[in-house]
Amino acid sequence: MKKLAASLILATLFASAHAETKHPAWTRSSNIYEVNLRQYSKEGTLTAFTADLPRLKQLGVDIIWLMPIHPIGQKNRKGTLGSYYAVQDYSAVNPEFGSIDDVRKLVKQAHAMGMHVILDWVGNHTAWDHPWATQHPDWYKKNDKGEIAFVNFKNVAGEMEEWTDVIALNYDNKELWPAMTAAMAFWVKDVGVDGFRADAAGLVPTEFWNQARAQLDKIKPVFMLAEWDEPALHERAFDASYDWPLSSVLKKIGKGEAGAAELRAYITNPPKAYPRDAYRLQFTSNHDTNSWEGADKDLYGPAFGAMAVLSYTLPGIPLIYNGQEAKLDKKLAFFERDPIVWNNIDLELFYAGLNALKKQNPALWNGTAGGAVQLLDVGNDKLFAFKRQQGANNVRVIVNTTGQLQKYKLPGEDGQAFLKPWRWRIVVPE
């Protein structure tokens, strides 16, 4: 015990000296499951979702990400029910979903099953009718006329976006910072959530997130996921960030516009340099992808299984969007009720297997707990093959990124083998 305690102290001092994010231990082999509460069940409530936790536990889910559960603004609302991301009150629950006590029950039951819960946090903007807009108008950005106006910005692709149902907060006014931090702390301290997924994280100053993370960690170690991809966000504030470049490659493969060569280029020449211990969120879908781009069958066709395997076996923390295990075959409406149809759960065993594979093999764990990618030559450049190793554990993966039968030779094996179109092989030596 003394040796273990000394090791923990040294690890803490090292992390502090380098001012790097210290990940909660329970995240090292974790996956994430995103919940679109409005569409998850026919009831669309927290209670109905909580009743399904045993199924998610069997699926091997570790971290439950709840899309925003707060009351939604009425003014300039989009559609009938509005956007989750037009928050009217940071300290309350949308009555359509239930109550704060319902959230507490959900969190308590998830914890009893060994799972953790994070909330989607909308720090960049609020609904027009959030009380702050009248109580603290100086906490908001103004247009050229000095009026509070809707959010208008260029996204990461350089395209102009207009979010007419929300107004942007002004973090130049430091009076906002303690109020926003206190709102986040309420959910950790009083409700028991385990962290946050930060919406549009890069539109909020990194220094705000840095101080917020420090305050939250004083309550308990939290997990923070940034919807952004700037390496600096990992230094002190966030555990994980979106790996949009890999997601783009996977979708291009699904369309027949890319293949193994683009995956090798992604590995050998990444677009940005991240800390070795940074978690990158790997996904084939999420609420944005599904609602605005299409369902898995539309984006990937027969390549879907192979792309999901890559999202689990390449470095990063993998995500399942609710309904993917039920072959979700439609875009879920964003501003209306559009429940998931759970009649076909054929992919439950597939995802349960991927979750178990990750959990049982340290080579596939997150950040420095897992192994780096070593590309393998299998004698066929149409196949993407790699190895990850951590200690004595190693996992080799070969994926056919084409619609044709391919032959290959794995180092150390006799003779040639074959991979059917869009299939994969995972080798875990005993």
VOPABA-153499 format. One record per atom (N, C-alpha, C): x, y, z. Coordinates in steps of 0.1 Angstrom, whole numbers, padded with zeros to 4 digits, always signed. Layout:
// VOPABA-153499
XYZ/...
END
This chain:
// VOPABA-153499
+0008-0012+0000/+0000+0000+0000/+0009+0013+0000/+0020+0012+0008/+0028+0024+0008/+0034+0027-0005/+0038+0016-0013/+0044+0018-0026/+0033+0024-0035/+0021+0019-0034/+0010+0024-0043/+0007+0039-0040/+0007+0042-0027/+0005+0056-0023/+0016+0065-0028/+0028+0061-0028/+0039+0069-0033/+0038+0071-0048/+0034+0061-0055/+0033+0062-0069/+0022+0072-0073/+0011+0072-0065/+0000+0081-0068/+0004+0095-0066/+0012+0097-0055/+0017+0111-0052/+0026+0116-0063/+0035+0107-0068/+0044+0111-0078/+0037+0114-0091/+0026+0106-0094/+0018+0108-0106/+0011+0122-0105/+0006+0125-0093/-0001+0138-0091/+0009+0149-0093/+0021+0149-0087/+0030+0159-0089/+0035+0161-0103/+0036+0150-0110/+0040+0151-0124/+0030+0158-0132/+0017+0154-0130/+0006+0160-0138/+0005+0175-0134/+0007+0179-0122/+0006+0193-0118/+0017+0201-0124/+0029+0195-0124/+0041+0202-0130/+0039+0205-0144/+0032+0196-0152/+0031+0198-0166/+0017+0204-0169/+0009+0207-0159/-0004+0214-0161/-0012+0207-0172/-0012+0194-0171/-0020+0186-0181/-0033+0181-0174/-0043+0179-0182/-0056+0174-0177/-0053+0160-0170/-0058+0158-0158/-0057+0146-0151/-0070+0138-0153/-0070+0127-0161/-0082+0120-0164/-0087+0112-0152/-0100+0112-0149/-0105+0103-0139/-0101+0088-0143/-0098+0080-0133/-0093+0067-0136/-0104+0059-0143/-0117+0061-0140/-0127+0053-0146/-0129+0056-0161/-0122+0066-0167/-0124+0069-0181/-0114+0061-0190/-0104+0055-0184/-0093+0049-0192/-0097+0039-0202/-0107+0031-0199/-0111+0020-0208/-0126+0023-0213/-0131+0035-0211/-0145+0038-0213/-0149+0041-0227/-0162+0039-0229/-0169+0043-0241/-0180+0053-0237/-0186+0060-0247/-0197+0069-0244/-0210+0066-0252/-0221+0067-0246/-0234+0065-0252/-0242+0078-0251/-0245+0084-0263/-0253+0097-0263/-0268+0094-0263/-0275+0102-0255/-0289+0100-0253/-0296+0113-0258/-0305+0111-0268/-0314+0121-0273/-0327+0119-0266/-0329+0124-0254/-0340+0121-0245/-0353+0122-0251/-0355+0133-0259/-0368+0135-0266/-0372+0124-0274/-0362+0117-0281/-0365+0107-0291/-0362+0093-0286/-0356+0092-0274/-0352+0078-0269/-0363+0069-0267/-0374+0073-0262/-0386+0065-0259/-0399+0071-0263/-0409+0063-0263/-0422+0069-0267/-0426+0080-0257/-0422+0078-0244/-0426+0088-0234/-0417+0100-0235/-0404+0098-0239/-0395+0110-0240/-0392+0116-0226/-0391+0107-0216/-0389+0112-0202/-0376+0106-0196/-0372+0112-0185/-0360+0107-0178/-0363+0094-0171/-0376+0093-0166/-0380+0080-0160/-0380+0069-0169/-0385+0071-0182/-0385+0060-0191/-0371+0056-0195/-0362+0066-0196/-0348+0063-0200/-0341+0055-0188/-0344+0059-0176/-0338+0052-0164/-0342+0038-0164/-0354+0034-0168/-0358+0021-0168/-0350+0012-0178/-0344+0019-0187/-0336+0011-0197/-0321+0010-0194/-0317+0015-0182/-0303+0014-0178/-0298+0000-0178/-0305-0010-0173/-0300-0024-0173/-0296-0029-0187/-0304-0025-0197/-0300-0029-0211/-0287-0022-0215/-0285-0010-0212/-0273-0003-0215/-0261-0009-0208/-0263-0013-0195/-0253-0020-0188/-0249-0033-0195/-0258-0040-0200/-0255-0053-0207/-0248-0050-0220/-0251-0038-0226/-0244-0034-0238/-0230-0030-0236/-0226-0028-0223/-0213-0025-0219/-0210-0010-0219/-0221-0002-0218/-0219+0013-0218/-0213+0017-0205/-0203+0027-0206/-0196+0032-0194/-0201+0046-0191/-0201+0055-0201/-0205+0069-0198/-0217+0073-0206/-0227+0078-0199/-0240+0082-0205/-0239+0097-0207/-0240+0102-0219/-0241+0116-0223/-0255+0120-0225/-0261+0128-0217/-0274+0133-0219/-0274+0146-0226/-0280+0147-0238/-0282+0160-0245/-0289+0169-0235/-0288+0183-0237/-0293+0192-0227/-0307+0189-0222/-0309+0189-0209/-0321+0186-0203/-0328+0198-0197/-0323+0210-0200/-0329+0222-0194/-0341+0227-0201/-0349+0236-0194/-0361+0242-0201/-0356+0249-0214/-0364+0249-0224/-0361+0254-0237/-0369+0268-0239/-0362+0277-0244/-0368+0291-0246/-0380+0290-0255/-0389+0300-0252/-0401+0301-0260/-0399+0312-0271/-0392+0322-0268/-0390+0333-0278/-0381+0329-0290/-0386+0331-0302/-0379+0327-0314/-0376+0312-0315/-0384+0304-0308/-0383+0289-0308/-0383+0284-0322/-0375+0274-0324/-0376+0267-0337/-0384+0255-0336/-0393+0253-0346/-0402+0242-0346/-0412+0242-0334/-0418+0231-0332/-0428+0230-0321/-0422+0230-0307/-0412+0222-0306/-0406+0219-0292/-0393+0227-0290/-0387+0232-0301/-0375+0240-0299/-0362+0231-0298/-0351+0238-0298/-0338+0232-0297/-0333+0230-0283/-0328+0218-0280/-0322+0215-0267/-0312+0226-0263/-0306+0232-0273/-0295+0241-0271/-0299+0255-0270/-0312+0258-0268/-0317+0271-0265/-0321+0271-0251/-0312+0272-0242/-0314+0270-0227/-0320+0282-0221/-0331+0280-0214/-0338+0290-0207/-0334+0292-0192/-0329+0281-0186/-0326+0281-0172/-0316+0270-0170/-0303+0273-0166/-0293+0263-0164/-0295+0255-0151/-0303+0259-0142/-0305+0252-0130/-0318+0244-0128/-0325+0242-0140/-0338+0235-0139/-0338+0224-0150/-0349+0217-0150/-0351+0206-0160/-0363+0209-0168/-0363+0206-0181/-0374+0207-0190/-0386+0199-0184/-0397+0205-0181/-0408+0197-0175/-0413+0186-0184/-0410+0187-0197/-0414+0176-0206/-0406+0163-0203/-0394+0165-0198/-0386+0153-0194/-0388+0148-0180/-0392+0157-0171/-0393+0153-0157/-0388+0164-0148/-0382+0160-0137/-0378+0169-0126/-0363+0166-0123/-0358+0175-0115/-0344+0174-0110/-0343+0161-0102/-0353+0157-0094/-0353+0145-0087/-0352+0133-0096/-0358+0134-0108/-0357+0123-0118/-0343+0122-0123/-0336+0133-0124/-0321+0133-0128/-0313+0126-0117/-0316+0130-0105/-0309+0124-0093/-0311+0109-0093/-0323+0104-0095/-0326+0090-0095/-0318+0083-0107/-0318+0089-0118/-0311+0084-0130/-0296+0082-0126/-0290+0093-0121/-0276+0093-0118/-0273+0082-0107/-0281+0082-0097/-0279+0072-0086/-0279+0058-0091/-0289+0055-0100/-0290+0041-0105/-0278+0038-0114/-0274+0048-0123/-0263+0046-0131/-0250+0043-0123/-0248+0051-0113/-0237+0048-0104/-0237+0035-0098/-0249+0030-0094/-0250+0017-0087/-0246+0006-0097/-0248+0009-0110/-0244-0001-0120/-0230+0000-0125/-0223+0010-0120/-0209+0012-0124/-0208+0021-0136/-0218+0028-0140/-0218+0038-0151/-0217+0052-0146/-0213+0061-0155/-0212+0075-0151/-0221+0083-0161/-0225+0096-0157/-0234+0104-0164/-0228+0118-0166/-0228+0123-0179/-0223+0136-0181/-0235+0144-0188/-0235+0157-0186/-0246+0165-0192/-0240+0174-0203/-0248+0176-0213/-0245+0185-0224/-0246+0199-0218/-0236+0207-0219/-0236+0221-0214/-0234+0231-0225/-0243+0240-0225/-0244+0250-0236/-0238+0264-0230/-0225+0265-0230/-0219+0277-0224/-0218+0289-0233/-0220+0288-0246/-0217+0299-0255/-0229+0308-0256/-0241+0303-0254/-0253+0311-0256/-0265+0306-0248/-0275+0314-0247/-0287+0311-0240/-0299+0313-0250/-0311+0309-0245/-0323+0313-0251/-0325+0328-0250/-0333+0334-0258/-0336+0349-0257/-0343+0352-0244/-0351+0343-0239/-0359+0346-0227/-0352+0340-0214/-0339+0337-0215/-0332+0334-0202/-0332+0346-0193/-0334+0344-0180/-0335+0356-0171/-0323+0365-0172/-0311+0359-0175/-0299+0368-0176/-0301+0379-0186/-0308+0376-0197/-0310+0386-0207/-0316+0399-0203/-0324+0398-0192/-0330+0411-0187/-0323+0415-0174/-0318+0405-0166/-0311+0409-0154/-0297+0413-0156/-0290+0408-0166/-0276+0411-0168/-0274+0412-0183/-0280+0422-0190/-0278+0424-0204/-0263+0426-0208/-0255+0430-0199/-0241+0432-0202/-0233+0419-0203/-0240+0408-0200/-0234+0395-0201/-0235+0389-0215/-0241+0397-0224/-0244+0392-0238/-0236+0401-0248/-0233+0395-0259/-0227+0402-0270/-0238+0411-0277/-0234+0422-0283/-0243+0432-0289/-0239+0433-0304/-0249+0437-0312/-0246+0440-0326/-0242+0455-0327/-0240+0459-0339/-0235+0473-0342/-0244+0484-0336/-0257+0480-0334/-0266+0490-0329/-0267+0489-0313/-0258+0481-0307/-0258+0480-0293/-0270+0471-0287/-0276+0463-0296/-0287+0454-0292/-0282+0440-0291/-0288+0433-0282/-0286+0418-0281/-0292+0412-0294/-0284+0404-0300/-0288+0398-0313/-0285+0383-0313/-0291+0377-0323/-0289+0362-0324/-0275+0359-0327/-0271+0346-0325/-0257+0341-0327/-0254+0341-0342/-0243+0347-0346/-0239+0347-0360/-0224+0345-0360/-0219+0334-0366/-0204+0332-0365/-0200+0323-0377/-0187+0322-0379/-0181+0313-0389/-0177+0300-0382/-0182+0289-0388/-0178+0276-0382/-0164+0272-0386/-0160+0260-0381/-0147+0255-0384/-0144+0253-0399/-0155+0252-0407/-0153+0250-0421/-0153+0264-0428/-0154+0275-0420/-0153+0288-0426/-0167+0293-0432/-0177+0285-0429/-0191+0288-0434/-0198+0297-0423/-0206+0306-0428/-0213+0315-0418/-0226+0307-0413/-0228+0307-0400/-0239+0301-0394/-0247+0311-0386/-0260+0310-0387/-0269+0319-0380/-0278+0310-0371/-0277+0312-0358/-0286+0305-0348/-0296+0315-0343/-0307+0317-0350/-0317+0327-0346/-0324+0325-0334/-0324+0313-0328/-0332+0311-0316/-0323+0313-0303/-0311+0317-0304/-0302+0319-0293/-0294+0332-0294/-0290+0337-0282/-0282+0349-0281/-0268+0346-0274/-0257+0352-0279/-0244+0348-0275/-0240+0355-0262/-0234+0347-0253/-0229+0353-0240/-0215+0360-0243/-0212+0370-0235/-0200+0378-0237/-0190+0375-0225/-0181+0366-0228/-0171+0362-0217/-0160+0373-0215/-0161+0384-0223/-0152+0395-0219/-0156+0401-0206/-0169+0399-0203/-0174+0404-0190/-0172+0393-0179/-0162+0395-0171/-0158+0385-0161/-0168+0382-0151/-0178+0391-0149/-0189+0389-0140/-0197+0376-0143/-0197+0373-0156/-0204+0361-0161/-0198+0348-0156/-0184+0348-0155/-0177+0336-0152/-0181+0328-0139/-0182+0335-0128/-0186+0328-0116/-0200+0323-0116/-0209+0330-0123/-0223+0326-0124/-0224+0313-0132/-0217+0312-0144/-0217+0301-0152/-0211+0289-0145/-0199+0291-0138/-0192+0281-0131/-0201+0275-0120/-0208+0284-0113/-0217+0279-0102/-0228+0271-0107/-0233+0274-0119/-0244+0266-0125/-0239+0252-0128/-0227+0251-0133/-0221+0238-0136/-0219+0230-0123/-0213+0237-0113/-0210+0231-0101/-0223+0225-0094/-0234+0232-0095/-0247+0227-0090/-0250+0213-0094/-0248+0210-0107/-0251+0197-0112/-0242+0186-0107/-0229+0190-0105/-0220+0180-0100/-0222+0178-0085/-0223+0189-0077/-0224+0187-0063/-0238+0183-0058/-0248+0189-0063/-0262+0186-0058/-0269+0175-0065/-0266+0172-0077/-0273+0162-0085/-0264+0150-0087/-0251+0152-0087/-0242+0140-0088/-0237+0136-0101/-0239+0145-0112/-0233+0142-0125/-0218+0142-0125/-0212+0135-0135/-0198+0132-0135/-0190+0141-0144/-0196+0151-0150/-0189+0159-0160/-0198+0165-0170/-0192+0170-0181/-0200+0177-0191/-0194+0174-0205/-0203+0175-0215/-0200+0176-0229/-0202+0191-0232/-0192+0199-0236/-0193+0213-0238/-0196+0216-0252/-0208+0221-0255/-0213+0224-0268/-0205+0236-0273/-0201+0236-0286/-0193+0247-0292/-0183+0252-0283/-0175+0243-0277/-0165+0247-0267/-0155+0258-0271/-0151+0257-0284/-0141+0267-0289/-0146+0281-0290/-0159+0283-0289/-0165+0297-0290/-0165+0304-0276/-0161+0296-0266/-0159+0301-0252/-0144+0302-0249/-0140+0312-0242/-0125+0313-0239/-0120+0301-0232/-0109+0296-0236/-0103+0284-0230/-0100+0287-0215/-0096+0299-0212/-0094+0302-0198/-0106+0301-0189/-0118+0303-0195/-0130+0300-0187/-0131+0285-0184/-0129+0277-0194/-0130+0263-0192/-0119+0258-0182/-0107+0264-0183/-0096+0260-0174/-0100+0262-0159/-0105+0274-0156/-0109+0277-0142/-0121+0269-0138/-0130+0267-0147/-0142+0259-0144/-0139+0244-0140/-0129+0238-0148/-0125+0225-0146/-0118+0224-0132/-0110+0234-0129/-0104+0234-0116/-0114+0234-0104/-0124+0242-0106/-0134+0243-0096/-0142+0231-0094/-0146+0225-0106/-0154+0212-0105/-0146+0201-0099/-0133+0200-0103/-0125+0189-0097/-0123+0190-0082/-0126+0202-0076/-0125+0203-0062/-0137+0196-0055/-0148+0194-0063/-0160+0187-0058/-0158+0172-0060/-0154+0168-0072/-0150+0154-0074/-0143+0154-0088/-0135+0144-0091/-0129+0143-0105/-0140+0142-0115/-0140+0151-0125/-0150+0151-0136/-0143+0147-0149/-0152+0144-0158/-0148+0141-0172/-0154+0152-0181/-0145+0158-0190/-0150+0169-0198/-0147+0166-0213/-0158+0167-0221/-0157+0164-0235/-0160+0177-0243/-0151+0181-0251/-0152+0194-0259/-0157+0191-0273/-0168+0198-0277/-0172+0198-0291/-0164+0208-0298/-0151+0204-0300/-0142+0213-0307/-0129+0204-0309/-0119+0209-0316/-0107+0201-0318/-0094+0208-0317/-0094+0219-0308/-0081+0226-0306/-0073+0219-0295/-0060+0216-0298/-0052+0209-0288/-0051+0216-0275/-0051+0230-0275/-0050+0237-0262/-0061+0234-0252/-0072+0230-0257/-0083+0227-0248/-0080+0215-0239/-0070+0207-0243/-0067+0195-0236/-0057+0198-0224/-0050+0210-0225/-0039+0212-0215/-0044+0212-0201/-0056+0218-0198/-0060+0219-0184/-0075+0217-0183/-0083+0218-0193/-0097+0218-0192/-0104+0205-0196/-0100+0199-0207/-0108+0188-0213/-0100+0175-0214/-0107+0165-0212/-0102+0151-0213/-0103+0147-0228/-0113+0151-0235/-0116+0146-0249/-0121+0157-0258/-0119+0155-0271/-0123+0164-0281/-0127+0157-0293/-0135+0163-0302/-0140+0156-0314/-0129+0154-0324/-0129+0141-0329/-0119+0138-0340/-0127+0139-0353/-0130+0152-0357/-0137+0154-0370/-0129+0149-0382/-0116+0151-0382/-0109+0146-0394/-0111+0131-0397/-0110+0123-0386/-0112+0108-0389/-0126+0106-0393/-0136+0112-0386/-0150+0111-0390/-0152+0114-0405/-0145+0124-0410/-0146+0128-0424/-0141+0117-0433/-0129+0111-0429/-0124+0100-0437/-0133+0088-0437/-0139+0085-0426/-0148+0073-0425/-0160+0075-0434/-0166+0088-0434/-0177+0090-0443/-0173+0090-0458/-0161+0095-0461/-0157+0094-0475/-0155+0080-0479/-0150+0071-0470/-0149+0057-0474/-0163+0051-0477/-0172+0055-0469/-0186+0050-0471/-0192+0054-0484/-0187+0066-0489/-0192+0071-0502/-0183+0066-0514/-0173+0058-0511/-0164+0053-0521/-0154+0064-0525/-0152+0074-0517/-0143+0085-0521/-0129+0084-0514/-0127+0074-0506/-0115+0073-0499/-0113+0058-0495/-0101+0055-0490/-0099+0041-0486/-0087+0040-0477/-0080+0029-0478/-0069+0026-0468/-0058+0036-0469/-0056+0042-0481/-0045+0052-0482/-0048+0064-0474/-0060+0068-0474/-0064+0080-0466/-0063+0078-0451/-0066+0065-0447/-0065+0062-0433/-0050+0062-0429/-0041+0056-0437/-0027+0057-0434/-0022+0071-0433/-0027+0079-0442/-0023+0094-0442/-0027+0100-0429/-0039+0097-0425/-0044+0103-0412/-0035+0099-0400/-0030+0086-0400/-0022+0081-0390/-0008+0088-0390/-0002+0088-0402/+0012+0092-0404/+0013+0108-0404/+0003+0114-0408/+0004+0129-0409/-0009+0136-0404/-0011+0135-0390/-0024+0140-0385/-0024+0155-0387/-0037+0161-0389/-0038+0175-0391/-0034+0184-0380/-0034+0179-0368/-0030+0187-0356/-0023+0178-0346/-0014+0184-0338/-0006+0177-0329/-0013+0178-0315/-0017+0167-0309/-0023+0167-0296/-0014+0161-0286/-0016+0164-0273/-0009+0157-0263/-0011+0142-0263/-0001+0134-0260/-0002+0120-0262/-0013+0114-0253/-0017+0121-0242/-0027+0116-0233/-0041+0122-0236/-0042+0130-0247/-0055+0135-0251/-0064+0124-0256/-0077+0124-0252/-0086+0115-0258/-0093+0122-0270/-0094+0115-0281/-0102+0120-0292/-0115+0112-0293/-0126+0119-0295/-0139+0112-0296/-0140+0107-0310/-0142+0093-0310/-0144+0087-0323/-0158+0082-0325/-0164+0085-0337/-0178+0083-0338/-0181+0080-0353/-0192+0073-0355/-0198+0071-0369/-0210+0080-0369/-0216+0083-0358/-0228+0092-0357/-0229+0099-0344/-0237+0110-0344/-0240+0117-0332/-0253+0125-0335/-0258+0133-0326/-0271+0140-0329/-0269+0149-0341/-0258+0156-0343/-0256+0165-0355/-0255+0157-0367/-0247+0146-0367/-0245+0138-0379/-0258+0132-0384/-0265+0126-0374/-0278+0119-0377/-0289+0129-0382/-0291+0140-0375/-0302+0149-0378/-0299+0157-0391/-0287+0161-0394/-0284+0170-0405/-0278+0163-0417/-0271+0151-0415/-0264+0145-0426/-0271+0132-0431/-0275+0124-0421/-0282+0111-0425/-0279+0100-0415/-0287+0090-0417/-0286+0078-0409/-0274+0069-0414/-0270+0059-0406/-0258+0051-0409/-0259+0045-0423/-0271+0040-0427/-0272+0034-0440/-0270+0044-0451/-0273+0056-0449/-0272+0067-0459/-0257+0071-0460/-0250+0072-0449/-0236+0077-0449/-0226+0066-0452/-0229+0053-0448/-0219+0043-0450/-0223+0031-0458/-0236+0029-0459/-0240+0017-0467/-0234+0004-0461/-0229-0005-0469/-0223-0017-0464/-0210-0016-0457/-0204-0004-0457/-0192-0001-0450/-0194+0002-0436/-0206+0003-0431/-0208+0008-0417/-0201-0001-0407/-0202-0014-0407/-0196-0022-0397/-0181-0020-0396/-0175-0019-0407/-0160-0017-0408/-0156-0004-0402/-0164+0007-0405/-0161+0020-0399/-0163+0020-0384/-0174+0013-0379/-0176+0013-0365/-0164+0006-0358/-0159-0005-0364/-0147-0012-0359/-0136-0003-0358/-0133+0005-0368/-0122+0015-0367/-0124+0025-0356/-0137+0030-0354/-0139+0040-0344/-0136+0034-0330/-0136+0021-0329/-0134+0014-0316/-0119+0010-0314/-0112+0008-0325/-0099+0002-0324/-0088+0012-0326/-0090+0023-0333/-0080+0034-0335/-0080+0042-0322/-0070+0049-0319/-0069+0056-0306/-0080+0066-0304/-0086+0066-0292/-0097+0075-0289/-0107+0069-0281/-0117+0077-0277/-0128+0072-0269/-0140+0070-0278/-0146+0058-0279/-0157+0056-0289/-0170+0060-0284/-0179+0064-0294/-0192+0069-0291/-0202+0061-0298/-0213+0057-0291/-0225+0052-0298/-0236+0062-0296/-0243+0065-0307/-0255+0074-0307/-0267+0066-0305/-0276+0069-0296/-0287+0061-0293/-0295+0057-0305/-0298+0044-0306/-0305+0038-0318/-0296+0032-0328/-0283+0035-0327/-0274+0028-0337/-0275+0013-0335/-0276+0009-0322/-0277-0006-0320/-0290-0012-0325/-0300-0003-0328/-0312-0008-0334/-0313-0004-0349/-0302-0003-0355/-0301+0001-0369/-0310+0013-0373/-0308+0023-0365/-0315+0036-0367/-0314+0040-0382/-0325+0040-0389/-0325+0042-0403/-0331+0055-0408/-0332+0065-0399/-0338+0077-0403/-0331+0089-0396/-0332+0101-0402/-0328+0113-0395/-0339+0116-0384/-0334+0117-0372/-0343+0121-0361/-0346+0136-0362/-0359+0139-0362/-0363+0153-0362/-0357+0161-0350/-0352+0173-0352/-0345+0180-0342/-0354+0188-0333/-0364+0193-0339/-0373+0203-0331/-0387+0197-0328/-0389+0184-0331/-0402+0178-0329/-0400+0164-0323/-0411+0158-0319/-0410+0144-0313/-0409+0135-0325/-0400+0126-0324/-0397+0116-0335/-0391+0104-0329/-0398+0096-0321/-0392+0085-0313/-0385+0075-0321/-0374+0070-0316/-0366+0059-0321/-0375+0046-0321/-0374+0038-0332/-0381+0025-0333/-0371+0015-0328/-0375+0008-0318/-0366-0002-0312/-0369-0017-0315/-0376-0019-0327/-0381-0032-0330/-0369-0041-0334/-0359-0035-0340/-0347-0043-0345/-0335-0040-0337/-0330-0048-0328/-0318-0045-0321/-0307-0055-0325/-0306-0058-0338/-0296-0068-0343/-0282-0064-0339/-0279-0051-0338/-0265-0047-0336/-0261-0046-0321/-0270-0050-0312/-0267-0050-0298/-0255-0059-0295/-0255-0071-0301/-0243-0080-0298/-0231-0075-0304/-0232-0068-0316/-0220-0062-0323/-0214-0052-0314/-0222-0042-0309/-0217-0032-0300/-0212-0037-0287/-0219-0047-0281/-0215-0053-0269/-0201-0059-0270/-0199-0066-0282/-0186-0072-0285/-0175-0061-0286/-0178-0050-0292/-0168-0040-0294/-0165-0034-0280/-0175-0031-0272/-0172-0026-0258/-0164-0036-0250/-0167-0049-0251/-0159-0058-0244/-0145-0059-0249/-0143-0059-0262/-0130-0059-0268/-0121-0048-0262/-0127-0036-0262/-0119-0024-0257/-0116-0026-0242/-0126-0030-0234/-0124-0032-0220/-0114-0042-0216/-0113-0053-0224/-0105-0064-0220/-0091-0063-0226/-0088-0053-0234/-0075-0052-0240/-0069-0038-0238/-0059-0037-0228/-0053-0024-0225/-0047-0017-0237/-0043-0025-0248/-0038-0019-0260/-0048-0009-0266/-0061-0011-0263/-0071-0002-0270/-0076+0008-0260/-0070+0010-0248/-0075+0019-0239/-0072+0034-0243/-0077+0043-0236/-0077+0057-0240/-0064+0064-0235/-0059+0074-0244/-0048+0081-0240/-0035+0073-0239/-0027+0076-0229/-0014+0069-0227/-0016+0055-0221/-0029+0053-0216/-0032+0039-0211/-0032+0029-0222/-0034+0034-0235/-0035+0025-0246/-0022+0026-0254/-0021+0018-0265/-0010+0017-0273/-0011+0026-0285/+0001+0031-0290/+0001+0039-0302/-0001+0029-0314/-0005+0035-0326/-0008+0028-0338/+0005+0025-0345/+0007+0012-0348/+0018+0007-0357/+0012+0002-0370/+0015+0008-0381/+0009+0003-0393/+0016-0010-0397/+0008-0019-0403/+0013-0032-0407/+0012-0033-0422/+0023-0040-0428/+0023-0043-0442/+0017-0057-0444/+0006-0058-0451/+0000-0072-0453/+0000-0075-0468/+0008-0068-0475/+0010-0072-0489/-0002-0067-0498/-0010-0058-0494/-0022-0054-0501/-0025-0040-0497/-0023-0030-0505/-0025-0016-0500/-0040-0012-0500/-0048-0021-0505/-0063-0018-0504/-0068-0021-0490/-0060-0028-0482/-0064-0031-0468/-0057-0021-0458/-0064-0018-0448/-0058-0010-0437/-0055-0019-0426/-0043-0020-0422/-0039-0030-0412/-0030-0022-0402/-0032-0025-0389/-0024-0019-0379/-0023-0027-0366/-0014-0024-0357/-0013-0030-0344/-0012-0020-0333/-0018-0023-0322/-0016-0015-0310/-0012-0024-0299/-0002-0019-0291/+0004-0028-0280/+0005-0020-0268/+0002-0026-0257/+0004-0020-0243/+0009-0031-0234/+0022-0031-0230/+0027-0042-0222/+0027-0054-0230/+0022-0065-0224/+0021-0078-0231/+0009-0079-0240/+0000-0070-0239/-0012-0071-0247/-0011-0064-0260/-0014-0071-0271/-0014-0064-0284/-0026-0069-0292/-0031-0060-0300/-0043-0062-0309/-0039-0058-0323/-0042-0067-0332/-0040-0064-0346/-0053-0064-0354/-0054-0054-0362/-0067-0051-0369/-0064-0050-0384/-0072-0057-0392/-0071-0056-0407/-0086-0053-0412/-0087-0043-0420/-0100-0038-0424/-0100-0037-0440/-0110-0043-0446/-0111-0042-0460/-0120-0030-0463/-0114-0019-0468/-0121-0007-0471/-0126-0006-0485/-0128-0018-0491/-0133-0018-0505/-0145-0028-0506/-0152-0027-0517/-0163-0036-0520/-0159-0049-0527/-0147-0052-0527/-0142-0064-0534/-0134-0073-0524/-0134-0086-0528/-0127-0096-0520/-0112-0092-0521/-0105-0093-0510/-0091-0089-0510/-0083-0100-0503/-0071-0103-0508/-0062-0113-0501/-0051-0105-0494/-0045-0112-0484/-0034-0106-0476/-0026-0116-0469/-0015-0112-0464/-0007-0121-0455/-0003-0113-0443/-0007-0118-0432/-0004-0112-0419/+0010-0117-0414/+0019-0107-0411/+0032-0112-0406/+0031-0122-0395/+0039-0133-0397/+0039-0143-0387/+0030-0155-0389/+0021-0153-0400/+0012-0164-0403/+0016-0170-0417/+0013-0183-0418/+0017-0190-0430/+0006-0188-0441/+0010-0186-0453/+0000-0186-0464/-0008-0173-0464/-0016-0172-0475/-0024-0160-0477/-0038-0163-0471/-0045-0152-0467/-0058-0152-0462/-0067-0142-0471/-0080-0143-0469/-0089-0134-0477/-0098-0127-0467/-0102-0114-0471/-0112-0107-0465/-0123-0103-0474/-0135-0106-0471/-0147-0103-0479/-0149-0088-0480/-0156-0083-0489/-0159-0069-0490/-0164-0063-0477/-0158-0052-0473/-0161-0044-0461/-0161-0052-0448/-0153-0062-0448/-0151-0070-0436/-0138-0067-0429/-0137-0073-0417/-0125-0070-0409/-0121-0082-0401/-0109-0082-0396/-0104-0093-0388/-0096-0086-0376/-0099-0091-0364/-0092-0086-0352/-0085-0098-0346/-0072-0096-0344/-0064-0107-0338/-0059-0103-0325/-0062-0111-0314/-0057-0108-0301/-0050-0121-0296/-0036-0121-0297/-0029-0133-0293/-0031-0136-0279/-0032-0149-0275/-0034-0153-0261/-0020-0154-0255/
END
